[in-house]
Amino acid sequence: MANPLTNEQELYDKIKSERITVPLLIWDLMYHYLGDDISAIAQITLSYLRYNEPIPVSDAKKILEHTKRINATVRKILHHDKIENVNEKLEELKDSNAKLHPVINDLFFHYIGNDVYGISMIAGFHVDPVDEHPIPVEDAQKILNKTFTMKQFMDRLREATHQEVTILEEKGP
């Protein structure tokens, strides 16, 4: 799990005192896209940890796919002007001026970025084509801990910004 920032409490205090928020569109994308992939990784991991079993290579590859989607979403949130596929659901983000406040940006990319990188490294090591092998229980626990850290960060951010999770309606034809 990502190490806490040395000035973390100051950052959260600043968010509260200055009433810094996350643009609604980005907020929805964080919870919808990132939250879904984080939950999927946690569920895959829990389904094996529950029985104290290693995660098979086939499911380790699924974990890697979820981390790739998280990384792609993070890149789109950070650089939404570079979104190329206008048919994807993130199209609205491309046309918006929505950006994360620098304080939230630092927290967001510290916690989400570091933990996703850690999960990718653990799972990637075990699905190396030269020597594929299941993710051992100890490493599966590390993956699960990283998913919990990301969820805790998102919850703490929600509390600090006084924002609730909402689902934006998808636009019809």
N, C-alpha and C positions, 0 to 999 in steps of 0.2 A: 504494500500500500504506500501511496505517496507520503513522504515525510511532511509534517505540518510546516507551513511557512513560518518563519520567525516572527513576522508581524501580522499573522493571521487575524488575531482578535482585533487589532487596529483596523484592518481592512473591513471586517464585518461591522465594526462600530461606525466606520465611515459610511458604509452602505446604508445603515439605519439612520444615522444623523442627517445625511444629505439626501435621504429618500431616493437613492439610486435604484433603478429598476432595470429589468431586462425587457427589451421590446417584445410585445405580445407575440409577434410572429416567431421570433427566435425562441421565446419561452415555449411555445407550442411544439416547435421542432425539437427542442432539447428533450422534452418529456415524451413526445410521440416517437421520434426516431431513435434517439439515444437510449431512452428508457426501455423501449422494446428490445433493443439488442442487448442491453445490460441485463435485463430480466431473462432473456433467452440463455445467455451465458450462465447465469446463476442457476437456472433450472436444469440445464444439461449437467452442470457440475454437481448440484445437489442430488440428482437422480442416481449418481454413482457413490457419492460420499455417504449417502443414507445407508448404504449397504457395505461401506468400507471397501469399495472396489475401485480399481484404476479406471480412468476414462479411456475407452478404446480409441484407436487412431481415427476411425470414421467420425466419432463425435468431437475429437480434438480438431479435426478439419472444419467442422461446423463452427466451433468456437473461433477459429481463425477467420472464417467468413464473417462472423458477427463483428470481430474487431476491425476488419477491413471496412465494413459499412459504417462503423462508428468513426473511424478515421476520415472516411470520405465526407460524412456529415459535418464533422468538426471543420474540415477544410472549407466546406461550402458556407458554414456559418462565419468563418473568419474571412474568407475571400469570395463572397457570394457574387461579386462582379465577374468571376471566372466560371460560373455555372454555364455549361455548354448545352446540355440537353434540355430544350425548352418544353419537352413533353413530360418531364418528371414533376413530382408533386412540389418540389422546391422552387418551381418557376416563379412563384410570388416573391420569394426571397430575392431572386435575381433582380427584380424590378424595384425593390425597395431600397431605402436608405438606412435600413435598420442595422445598427451596429451595437456591439457590446461596449459598455463603459469600460475604460481601461482597468479599473479596480476589479470588476467582474471578469474581464478578460483574463487577468493574471490568475485569479482563483480557478476559473473554469479550465483553462488549459493546463494549469499545474495539476489539478486533481484528475480530470478526465484524461488528459494527455499522458501523464506518467503511468496511471494505472492501466490504461489500454495498452501502452507500450509493454508494460510488465506482463500482461496476459499474453500478448503476441509473442513475446520472447519465450515464455514457458511453453505454450502450446506449439510454437514453431520448432523448438528444440526437439520435441517428441515426434513431430511429423516430418522430420528431415528425411527426404527420399532415400538417402544412403543407409539410414538406420532408423526406420519407423518403429516406435514402441509406445505402448499405452502411457498416459500421464499417470504417474504414481499418486497415491492418495495424498501424500504430503504436498505435492505440487498442486493437486486439485484444490486442496484447502487454501493454498496461497491465491489461486485464481478466485475462489469464492470470496476470500477476504477483500480482494481488490474490487469485486463487484459491490460488496457492501460499502466500501469506502466511497465509491462513486455515488451510490444511492444516498448515503449520508450527506455528502457534499451537496447534492441537488436539493435535498430536504432543508439543509441549513441555509442554502441560498434562497430558497422559497420563503423561509421564515424571515430572513434578514430583509428581503425586498418586500415583504408583506404581499406576495403575489400568490394567487391560487392557480392550480392547474386548470386550464380550460382547453377545450378542443375547438379549434377553428373549423367552421363548416367548409367542406370541400365545395368548390364551385362546380355547378353542373354544366351540361353542354350549352 
